[in-house]
Amino acid sequence: MTAMRVGVAFPGDPSDPSTWSGTPSGVMRGLAEIGVEPVAIRAEPSPMIRAAALNAVTIAYLRPGRDLKAVALRGRAAAWASPAIAAVNSWAAPKRIREAGPLDGIVQIGTGYTLATDIPIATFEDMTIAQTRGRGQAYSGWSDISERAFRSRVARQKRIYEQVAAVCMTSTWAAKSAIEDYGIDPAKVHVAGVGRNHTAPETNRDWSIPRFLFVGMDWPRKNGDAVVRAFAQLRETFPAARLDLVGGHPAVDAPGVTGHGVLRMSDPDQHAQLERLFAEATCFVMPSLSEASAISYVEAAAAGLPSIGTTAGGSDYLIGDGGVCVDPHDPAALLTAMRELADPETAARTGAAAKRRSAMFTWPEVARRLVAALDGTPVEPVASAA
């Protein structure tokens, strides 16, 4: 019996673990683990054409600023959000699909391009374009393109949602936007969740001393300063508490706080250090200013850690009863959550709930939901998803 062949389309290399937080490669691994042959579809033109188009559009979106690197990064982000790059990727996609050979379906990751084909398609995203503006969100690139360009991208996304077999999202937050902001039939919208790229080993965790762990590259957006301020207040009640910072954090000189910088999974020593920090922590904390579906929450849950997440995005679906979500602009709420999970009994109980919930968030489970959605099988009704 021939295995089902499902294409995984992305404007980049879907098999590259470093692409989009490892989501495309995670989908490919998940499909393979459930017995489906994944086929990479690189929905973009040749490297030369791609670079020329991206550079040309980036220049058009450059804005004056003293920090040239920041200006260039904002311009590049705006270029990726622009209709022009969506059009270039859409132009290249048919050839890539033909090169893939016979397919039973396609998982289209992102809607920044259109796939002109009769093959059944399930889109897979962590948010809609409508969610990038307003509602207190802060997503790079989208605020820099014109209103006309923004409307064009929303219109393209709506057409894609209407044409595909299934619209799959990582959270109920994003799924509801597809229904409410785009008018898509709820029966066509599915919550597929997200998988994890790292699972910390089992450990006999010491819950007696509160030890918070923050992991994030984008310190401002991940709300790192707020975590440090809340932790300083927490120490007044729990003087033995610790806070470990991992990622793109600045130098922090404060009692109980230890900065570890960037720890890369590809480096064996740094990987081991990160696993040690997960084993020693009693709570993961990342109350981001905007967070569509952070894989770090489900990785913390798989390690048996409760999380303090954010209400700005779809984090509540990922965290569920395995932690607390707070308004990232409410310092008092963050401090209250940290005090609650500084209690050993509460932290241990919530960590156990997080561990149970983490079974939902593996790439094979996500792949099963995506394949079911392609077949028109209800995956998880938006109205009843926890």
Secondary structure, 3 states (H helix, E strand, C coil): CCCCEEEEEECCCCCCCCHHHHHHHHHHHHHHHCCCEEEEEECCCCHHHHHHHHHHHHHHCCCCCCCHHHHHHHHHHHHHHCHHHHHHHHHHHHHHHHHHCCCCEEEEECCCCCCCCCCCEEEEECCCHHHHCCCCCCCCCCCCCCHHHHHHHHHHHHHHHHHCCEEEECCHHHHHHHHHCCCCCHHHEEECCCCCCCCCCCCCCCCCCCEEEEEECCCCCCCHHHHHHHHHHHHHHCCCCEEEEEECCCCCCCCCEEECCCCCCCCHHHHHHHHHHHHHCCEEECCCCCECCCHHHHHHHHCCCCEEEECCECHHHHHHHHEEEECCCCHHHHHHHHHHHHCHHHHHHHHHHHHHHHHHCCHHHHHHHHHHHHCCCCCCCHHHCC
